[in-house]
Amino acid sequence: MEGVIAANLAAVRERIALAALAAERPPESVTLVAVSKTHSMASVREALMAGHRAFGENRVQEAQGKYPQLREEFPDLALHLIGPLQTNKVRDAVAEFDVIESVDRPRLAQALAREMEHSGRRPPCLIEVNTGEERQKAGVMPADADGFIGECRERLGLPIIGLMCVPPLEEEPAPHFALLREIARRNDLKILSMGMSADFEKAIRFGATHVRVGTAIFGARGSGG
């Protein structure tokens, strides 16, 4: 229904502002990434018409189907890749996305470095850390994070600006947020992408600079956010 997404955005922004103030942080220190995966171009356009500009997609192909036309209408939108990236999609990802949040393994990092060298386009990147050490989930293991961050920045020259995590669904997220914050602190990284619809206020308390919210904005169609 028209207007619902705009109202949801306003409500989420208010919750972000209150959480930031409670953490003694300025509300503008938190960027809301609206997770639009599985949602229509019309829904994204409504969010854009409401003034929102940062969006997250999980799959390169889905983003390619939605965003080129929207970019023509709203050239200042920022598109984040927040899902796993296959190496055979690296060229398209570098061309399509403004931020790549899911750098999680050496082979992918090497492919990104080659494509950035080739294309001259260098979208900022985040390293995904598998804070729950879940075998089925993407992300570098916490014990390997410092070495991988160094490899990406120093040897490959990737524009690494921060870290991202997705805590295990069944676990209390606070320890995972604290762990990500500590790894970022050790490596002098300023960007922390953590927190989704169910826990973004807690993530802000632990220093999140970016929260990825889908369901609370676009509704429950599809999964995640």
PAZAPA-4460 file (N, C-alpha, C; in steps of 0.05 Angstrom, whole numbers, plus 32768, in hexadecimal, padded with zeros to 4 digits):
% residues 225
    n_x    n_y    n_z   ca_x   ca_y   ca_z    c_x    c_y    c_z   seq   type   mol
   8011   7FE8   8000   8000   8000   8000   8012   8019   8000     1      M     A
   800A   802B   7FEF   801B   8043   7FEC   801E   8052   8006     2      E     A
   8036   805B   800C   803B   806A   8024   8045   8059   803C     3      G     A
   8041   803F   803B   8049   802D   8051   8067   802D   8054     4      V     A
   8075   802A   803E   8092   8028   803F   809E   8042   8049     5      I     A
   8093   8059   8040   809D   8073   804A   8098   8075   8068     6      A     A
   8081   806C   8072   807B   806D   808E   808E   805A   809E     7      A     A
   8093   8043   8093   80A5   8030   80A0   80C1   803B   80A1     8      N     A
   80CA   8048   808C   80E5   8054   808C   80E7   8069   80A2     9      L     A
   80D2   807A   80A4   80D2   808F   80B8   80D4   8083   80D4    10      A     A
   80C5   806D   80D8   80C5   8060   80F3   80E0   8054   80F9    11      A     A
   80ED   8047   80E5   8107   803B   80EA   811C   8051   80EF    12      V     A
   811A   8067   80E0   812D   807D   80E4   812B   8088   8100    13      R     A
   8112   808A   810A   810E   8094   8125   811A   8081   813A    14      E     A
   8116   8067   8135   8122   8053   8148   8141   8055   8147    15      R     A
   814C   8059   812F   8169   805B   812D   8173   8074   813C    16      I     A
   8164   808A   8139   816C   80A3   8147   816B   80A0   8165    17      A     A
   8156   8093   816F   8154   808F   818C   816A   807C   8196    18      L     A
   8170   8067   8187   8185   8054   8190   81A0   8062   8190    19      A     A
   81A5   8073   817B   81BF   8081   817A   81C1   8094   8191    20      A     A
   81AC   80A3   8197   81AD   80B6   81AD   81B1   80A8   81C7    21      L     A
   81A5   8091   81CB   81A8   8081   81E3   81C5   8078   81E7    22      A     A
   81D2   8074   81D0   81EF   806B   81D0   8202   8083   81D0    23      A     A
   81F6   809B   81D3   8205   80B4   81D3   8214   80B8   81B9    24      E     A
   8206   80B2   81A3   8211   80B5   8188   81FE   80C7   8178    25      R     A
   8208   80D6   8165   81F6   80E6   8155   81E6   80D3   8142    26      P     A
   81CC   80D8   813E   81BD   80C6   812C   81C9   80C4   8110    27      P     A
   81D5   80D9   8107   81E0   80D8   80EB   81F9   80C6   80E9    28      E     A
   8203   80BC   8100   8219   80A9   80FF   8211   808D   80F7    29      S     A
   81F7   8089   80F4   81ED   806E   80EC   81DF   8071   80D0    30      V     A
   81E8   8061   80BD   81DC   8060   80A2   81C9   8048   80A1    31      T     A
   81B1   804E   8098   819D   8039   8094   819F   802E   8078    32      L     A
   81A5   8014   8076   81A6   8007   805C   818C   7FF7   8059    33      V     A
   817A   8000   8048   8160   7FF3   8044   8164   7FDA   8033    34      A     A
   815E   7FC3   803E   8163   7FAA   8030   814C   7FA4   801E    35      V     A
   8150   7FA7   8004   813A   7FA5   7FF0   813A   7F8A   7FE2    36      S     A
   814A   7F77   7FEA   814A   7F5D   7FDD   812D   7F51   7FDE    37      K     A
   8125   7F44   7FC8   810B   7F38   7FC3   80F4   7F4C   7FC1    38      T     A
   80FA   7F65   7FC4   80E4   7F79   7FC2   80E6   7F88   7FA7    39      H     A
   80CF   7F92   7F9E   80CC   7F9C   7F83   80D9   7FB7   7F7F    40      S     A
   80DD   7FBD   7F65   80E7   7FD8   7F5E   80D5   7FEE   7F68    41      M     A
   80BB   7FE8   7F68   80A7   7FFC   7F71   80AB   8002   7F8F    42      A     A
   80B0   7FED   7F9E   80B5   7FF1   7FBB   80CE   8002   7FC0    43      S     A
   80E3   7FFC   7FB1   80FC   800B   7FB4   80F7   8028   7FAB    44      V     A
   80E8   802C   7F96   80E2   8047   7F8D   80D3   8057   7FA2    45      R     A
   80C1   804A   7FB0   80B2   8058   7FC6   80C6   8061   7FDB    46      E     A
   80D9   8050   7FE2   80ED   8058   7FF6   80FE   806F   7FEC    47      A     A
   8105   806E   7FD3   8114   8084   7FC7   8104   809E   7FC7    48      L     A
   80EA   809C   7FC0   80D9   80B4   7FC0   80D7   80C0   7FDD    49      M     A
   80DA   80AE   7FF1   80D9   80B7   800D   80F4   80C3   8016    50      A     A
   8107   80C3   8004   8121   80D0   800A   8137   80BD   8012    51      G     A
   8131   80A3   8012   8146   8090   801A   8158   808B   8002    52      H     A
   8172   8085   8008   8185   8082   7FF2   8197   8069   7FF4    53      R     A
   819A   805D   800B   81AC   8046   800E   819C   802C   800F    54      A     A
   81A3   8019   7FFD   8195   8000   7FFB   81A8   7FE9   7FFA    55      F     A
   819E   7FD2   8003   81AE   7FB9   8003   81A1   7FA3   7FF3    56      G     A
   81B1   7F95   7FE3   81A7   7F7E   7FD4   81B9   7F67   7FD9    57      E     A
   81AE   7F4F   7FD8   81BE   7F36   7FDD   81CA   7F2A   7FC4    58      N     A
   81BD   7F2F   7FAD   81C5   7F21   7F95   81CA   7F35   7F7F    59      R     A
   81E0   7F31   7F71   81E8   7F43   7F5B   81D2   7F43   7F46    60      V     A
   81C9   7F2C   7F3E   81B5   7F2B   7F28   819B   7F3A   7F2F    61      Q     A
   8192   7F37   7F48   817A   7F45   7F50   817E   7F63   7F4F    62      E     A
   8195   7F6C   7F58   819B   7F89   7F57   819C   7F93   7F3A    63      A     A
   81A7   7F83   7F28   81A9   7F8B   7F0C   818D   7F8E   7F00    64      Q     A
   817A   7F7F   7F0A   815F   7F80   7EFF   8150   7F98   7F09    65      G     A
   8158   7FA4   7F20   8149   7FB9   7F2D   8155   7FD5   7F2B    66      K     A
   816F   7FD6   7F2E   817B   7FF0   7F35   8185   8001   7F1E    67      Y     A
   818C   7FF7   7F06   8194   8009   7EF1   817F   801E   7EEA    68      P     A
   8166   8016   7EE8   8151   802A   7EE3   814D   803D   7EFA    69      Q     A
   814E   8033   7F12   814B   8044   7F2A   8162   8058   7F2C    70      L     A
   817A   8050   7F24   8191   8063   7F24   818D   807A   7F11    71      R     A
   8180   8074   7EFB   817A   808A   7EE8   8168   809F   7EF5    72      E     A
   8155   8096   7F05   8143   80A8   7F12   814F   80B5   7F2B    73      E     A
   8160   80A5   7F39   816B   80AE   7F53   8189   80A9   7F52    74      F     A
   8199   80B9   7F44   81B5   80B3   7F41   81C6   80B3   7F5A    75      P     A
   81BB   80BE   7F70   81CA   80BF   7F89   81C5   80A7   7F9B    76      D     A
   81B6   8093   7F92   81B2   807C   7FA3   81CC   806D   7FA7    77      L     A
   81CE   805E   7FBD   81E6   804E   7FC4   81DE   8032   7FC8    78      A     A
   81EA   801F   7FB9   81E1   8003   7FB9   81F7   7FF2   7FC6    79      L     A
   81F0   7FE4   7FDB   8202   7FD3   7FEA   81FD   7FB6   7FE3    80      H     A
   8212   7FA7   7FDD   8210   7F8A   7FDB   8214   7F7E   7FF6    81      L     A
   8200   7F70   8001   8201   7F66   801C   8201   7F47   801D    82      I     A
   81FE   7F3B   8006   81FD   7F1D   8005   8217   7F12   7FFA    83      G     A
   821A   7EF7   7FFB   8232   7EEA   7FF1   8237   7EF0   7FD4    84      P     A
   8250   7EF4   7FCD   8258   7EFB   7FB2   8268   7EE4   7FA6    85      L     A
   825E   7ED9   7F8F   826D   7EC5   7F81   8283   7ED3   7F70    86      Q     A
   8299   7EC5   7F6C   82AF   7ED2   7F5D   82A7   7ED7   7F40    87      T     A
   8295   7EC7   7F35   828D   7ECC   7F19   827A   7EE4   7F16    88      N     A
   8272   7EF0   7F2C   8260   7F07   7F2C   8270   7F21   7F34    89      K     A
   828A   7F1E   7F37   8299   7F35   7F41   8298   7F4D   7F2E    90      V     A
   829B   7F48   7F14   829B   7F5E   7F01   8280   7F6D   7F03    91      R     A
   826A   7F5F   7F03   8250   7F6C   7F05   824C   7F7A   7F1F    92      D     A
   8256   7F6E   7F35   8253   7F7A   7F50   8263   7F95   7F51    93      A     A
   827B   7F95   7F47   828B   7FAE   7F48   827E   7FC4   7F37    94      V     A
   8271   7FBC   7F21   8264   7FD0   7F10   824A   7FDA   7F1C    95      A     A
   823C   7FC9   7F2B   8220   7FCF   7F33   821F   7FDC   7F4F    96      E     A
   8230   7FD3   7F61   822D   7FDB   7F7D   823F   7FF1   7F85    97      F     A
   8236   8001   7F98   8246   8017   7FA3   8256   800F   7FBB    98      D     A
   824D   7FFA   7FC9   825B   7FEF   7FE0   8258   7FD1   7FDF    99      V     A
   826E   7FC2   7FE4   826D   7FA5   7FE5   8273   7F9D   8001   100      I     A
   825E   7F92   800F   8261   7F8D   802C   8269   7F70   8033   101      E     A
   826D   7F5F   801F   826F   7F42   8024   8289   7F36   801A   102      S     A
   829F   7F44   801D   82B9   7F38   8016   82C0   7F24   802C   103      V     A
   82C3   7F0A   8025   82C4   7EF6   803A   82D9   7EE0   8036   104      D     A
   82E9   7EE1   8020   82FC   7ECC   801B   8312   7ED6   8008   105      R     A
   8329   7ECA   8009   8340   7ED4   7FF9   833A   7ED4   7FDB   106      P     A
   832E   7EBE   7FD1   8329   7EBD   7FB4   8317   7ED3   7FAA   107      R     A
   8303   7EDA   7FBA   82F2   7EF0   7FB3   8301   7F0B   7FB4   108      L     A
   8311   7F0F   7FC9   8320   7F27   7FCC   8333   7F2B   7FB4   109      A     A
   8340   7F15   7FAB   8352   7F17   7F94   8343   7F1E   7F7B   110      Q     A
   832B   7F12   7F77   831B   7F18   7F60   8312   7F35   7F60   111      A     A
   830A   7F3F   7F77   8302   7F5B   7F79   8319   7F6E   7F73   112      L     A
   8331   7F68   7F7D   8348   7F78   7F78   834F   7F79   7F5A   113      A     A
   834D   7F63   7F4D   8352   7F62   7F30   833E   7F72   7F20   114      R     A
   8324   7F70   7F28   830F   7F7E   7F19   8311   7F9C   7F1E   115      E     A
   8317   7FA4   7F37   831A   7FC1   7F3C   8332   7FCC   7F2D   116      M     A
   8347   7FBD   7F2B   835E   7FC6   7F1B   8357   7FC9   7EFD   117      E     A
   8347   7FB6   7EF4   8340   7FB5   7ED8   832C   7FCC   7ED1   118      H     A
   8317   7FCF   7EE2   8301   7FE2   7EDC   8307   7FFE   7EE5   119      S     A
   8318   8001   7EF9   831D   801C   7F05   8307   8024   7F18   120      G     A
   82F3   8013   7F1C   82DE   8019   7F2F   82E5   800C   7F49   121      R     A
   82E4   801A   7F5F   82EC   8010   7F79   82D7   8015   7F8F   122      R     A
   82C2   8005   7F8E   82AE   8009   7FA4   82B9   8001   7FBF   123      P     A
   82B4   8010   7FD4   82BE   8009   7FEE   82B3   7FED   7FF6   124      P     A
   82C3   7FDF   8006   82BD   7FC3   800D   82BD   7FBF   802B   125      C     A
   82AC   7FAD   8035   82AC   7FA4   8050   82B3   7F86   8050   126      L     A
   82C1   7F7E   8065   82C7   7F61   8069   82B1   7F55   807B   127      I     A
   82A6   7F3F   8071   8291   7F31   8081   829F   7F1E   8094   128      E     A
   8299   7F20   80AD   82A4   7F0F   80C2   828E   7EFC   80CC   129      V     A
   8294   7EE2   80CC   8282   7ECE   80D5   8285   7ECB   80F4   130      N     A
   8279   7EDE   8102   827D   7EE0   811F   8273   7EC8   812E   131      T     A
   825F   7EBA   8122   8255   7EA2   812F   8263   7E88   8127   132      G     A
   8277   7E8B   8116   8287   7E74   810C   8274   7E5E   8102   133      E     A
   8260   7E66   80F3   824C   7E53   80E8   8257   7E48   80CE   134      E     A
   8258   7E2D   80CC   8263   7E20   80B4   8254   7E27   809B   135      R     A
   823A   7E2A   809D   822A   7E2E   8085   8229   7E4B   807C   136      Q     A
   8235   7E5D   808C   8232   7E79   8086   824C   7E85   807B   137      K     A
   8248   7E99   806A   8260   7EA7   805F   826D   7EB8   8074   138      A     A
   8286   7EC0   806E   8295   7ED2   8080   82AF   7EC5   8089   139      G     A
   82C2   7ED7   808D   82DC   7ECE   8097   82D9   7EC8   80B5   140      V     A
   82E7   7EB3   80BE   82E6   7EAD   80DB   82F4   7EC2   80EB   141      M     A
   82EA   7EC8   8103   82F5   7EDD   8114   8314   7EDB   8118   142      P     A
   831D   7EC2   811C   833A   7EBE   8120   834A   7EC5   8108   143      A     A
   833E   7EC5   80F1   834C   7ECA   80D8   8348   7EE7   80CE   144      D     A
   8337   7EF6   80DC   832F   7F10   80D2   8346   7F24   80CF   145      A     A
   8357   7F26   80E4   836D   7F3A   80E2   837F   7F34   80CA   146      D     A
   8386   7F1B   80C6   8398   7F15   80B0   838B   7F1A   8095   147      G     A
   8371   7F14   8093   8363   7F18   807A   835F   7F36   8074   148      F     A
   835A   7F45   8089   8358   7F62   8085   8372   7F6E   807B   149      I     A
   8388   7F65   8087   83A2   7F6E   807E   83A8   7F66   8062   150      G     A
   83A2   7F4E   805B   83A6   7F44   803F   8396   7F55   802B   151      E     A
   837D   7F5A   8031   836C   7F6A   801F   8376   7F86   801C   152      C     A
   837E   7F92   8032   8386   7FAE   8030   83A2   7FB2   8025   153      R     A
   83B5   7FA2   8030   83D1   7FA7   802A   83DB   7F9A   8010   154      E     A
   83D5   7F80   800D   83DF   7F72   7FF5   83CD   7F77   7FDD   155      R     A
   83B3   7F77   7FE1   83A1   7F79   7FCA   8398   7F96   7FC5   156      L     A
   839B   7FA7   7FD9   8394   7FC3   7FD5   8376   7FC8   7FD3   157      G     A
   8366   7FB7   7FDF   8349   7FBB   7FDD   8341   7FD3   7FF0   158      L     A
   832C   7FE1   7FE8   8323   7FF8   7FF8   8311   7FEE   800F   159      P     A
   831E   7FE1   8023   830F   7FD6   803A   8309   7FED   804E   160      I     A
   82EF   7FF1   8054   82E8   8007   8066   82DB   7FFD   8080   161      I     A
   82D4   7FE3   8081   82C7   7FDA   809A   82C1   7FBC   8099   162      G     A
   82AF   7FB4   80AC   82A8   7F98   80B0   828A   7F95   80B1   163      L     A
   8281   7F7D   80AA   8264   7F76   80AB   8261   7F5B   80B8   164      M     A
   824A   7F57   80C6   8244   7F3D   80D1   8226   7F38   80D1   165      C     A
   821F   7F1E   80D1   8204   7F14   80D5   8204   7F00   80EB   166      V     A
   81FE   7F08   8104   81FF   7EF5   811A   81EC   7EDE   8116   167      P     A
   81F2   7EC7   8123   81DF   7EB0   8122   81C4   7EB8   812B   168      P     A
   81AF   7EAE   811D   8194   7EB6   8123   818B   7EAF   813F   169      L     A
   8195   7E98   8149   818B   7E8E   8163   819B   7E98   817A   170      E     A
   81AF   7EA9   8175   81C0   7EB2   818B   81BC   7ECF   8192   171      E     A
   81C2   7ED6   81AA   81C2   7EF2   81B3   81D7   7F01   81A1   172      E     A
   81CF   7F17   8194   81E2   7F23   8181   81F8   7F34   818E   173      P     A
   81F3   7F3D   81A7   8206   7F50   81B3   8223   7F47   81B2   174      A     A
   822A   7F2E   81BA   8246   7F26   81B9   8252   7F27   819D   175      P     A
   8241   7F22   8189   824A   7F23   816D   8250   7F3F   8165   176      H     A
   823F   7F52   816D   8244   7F6E   8167   825D   7F77   8175   177      F     A
   8261   7F6F   818E   8279   7F77   819D   8292   7F6C   8190   178      A     A
   8291   7F53   8186   82A8   7F47   8179   82AF   7F56   8160   179      L     A
   829B   7F5C   8150   82A0   7F6B   8137   82AD   7F86   813D   180      L     A
   82A2   7F94   8151   82AC   7FAE   8159   82CA   7FAC   8161   181      R     A
   82D1   7F97   816F   82EC   7F93   8179   82FF   7F8E   8161   182      E     A
   82F7   7F7D   814E   8308   7F78   8137   830C   7F92   8127   183      I     A
   82F7   7FA1   8124   82F9   7FBB   8116   830C   7FCE   8124   184      A     A
   8309   7FCF   813F   831B   7FE1   814E   8338   7FDA   814A   185      R     A
   833E   7FC0   814C   835A   7FB6   8149   8365   7FBE   812E   186      R     A
   8354   7FBF   811A   835E   7FC4   80FE   8358   7FE0   80F5   187      N     A
   834F   7FF1   8107   834A   800D   8101   8336   8011   80EA   188      D     A
   8321   8001   80EB   830B   8003   80D7   82F4   8011   80E4   189      L     A
   82E8   8024   80D6   82D4   8035   80E2   82B7   802C   80DD   190      K     A
   82B3   801B   80C8   8298   8015   80C0   8290   7FF9   80CB   191      I     A
   8279   7FF8   80D8   826E   7FDF   80E3   8252   7FDB   80D8   192      L     A
   824E   7FC8   80C6   8234   7FC2   80BC   8229   7FAA   80CC   193      S     A
   8216   7FAF   80DE   820C   7F9A   80EE   81F1   7FA3   80FA   194      M     A
   81DF   7F8F   80FD   81C4   7F95   8107   81B0   7F95   80F0   195      G     A
   819A   7F86   80F5   8184   7F85   80E1   816A   7F8C   80EF   196      M     A
   8153   7F86   80E3   813A   7F8F   80EE   8136   7F88   810B   197      S     A
   813E   7F70   8113   8139   7F66   812E   814C   7F71   8143   198      A     A
   8163   7F7B   813B   8177   7F82   814F   8188   7F9B   8149   199      D     A
   817E   7FAC   8137   818F   7FC2   812E   8194   7FD6   8145   200      F     A
   8181   7FD9   8157   8185   7FEC   816D   819C   7FE3   8180   201      E     A
   819D   7FC9   8184   81B3   7FBE   8194   81CD   7FC1   8185   202      K     A
   81CD   7FBD   816B   81E6   7FC1   815B   81F0   7FDD   815D   203      A     A
   81DE   7FF0   815D   81E6   800D   815F   81F4   8011   817A   204      I     A
   81EA   8004   818F   81F7   8007   81A9   8214   7FFD   81A8   205      R     A
   8219   7FE9   8197   8234   7FDE   8195   8244   7FEC   817F   206      F     A
   823A   8002   8174   824B   8011   8161   8245   800E   8144   207      G     A
   822E   8001   813D   8228   7FFE   8120   8227   801A   8113   208      A     A
   8234   801B   80FC   8232   8033   80EB   821E   802F   80D4   209      T     A
   8218   8016   80CE   8205   800F   80B9   81F3   7FF8   80C4   210      H     A
   81D9   7FFC   80C2   81C6   7FE6   80C9   81B6   7FDF   80B0   211      V     A
   81B2   7FC4   80AD   81A5   7FBA   8094   8189   7FB1   809B   212      R     A
   8176   7FC0   8093   815A   7FBB   809C   8148   7FB7   8083   213      V     A
   813B   7FA0   8082   8129   7F9A   806C   810C   7F97   8075   214      G     A
   8107   7F83   8086   80EC   7F7D   808E   80DD   7F94   809A   215      T     A
   80EA   7FA4   80AC   80DD   7FBA   80B9   80D6   7FD1   80A6   216      A     A
   80E2   7FD0   808E   80DC   7FE5   807A   80CA   7FDB   8064   217      I     A
   80D1   7FC4   8059   80C2   7FBA   8041   80AE   7FA5   8047   218      F     A
   80AD   7F9B   8060   809B   7F85   8066   80A9   7F6A   8065   219      G     A
   809A   7F55   8069   80A5   7F3A   806E   80A9   7F2A   8055   220      A     A
   80A3   7F35   803E   80A6   7F25   8025   80C3   7F1E   8021   221      R     A
   80C9   7F04   801A   80E5   7EFC   8018   80F0   7EF7   8034   222      G     A
   810B   7EF6   8035   8117   7EEF   804F   812E   7F02   8055   223      S     A
   8133   7F06   806F   814B   7F15   8078   8145   7F33   807A   224      G     A
   8157   7F41   8087   8155   7F5D   808B   814C   7F66   80A5   225      G     A
***
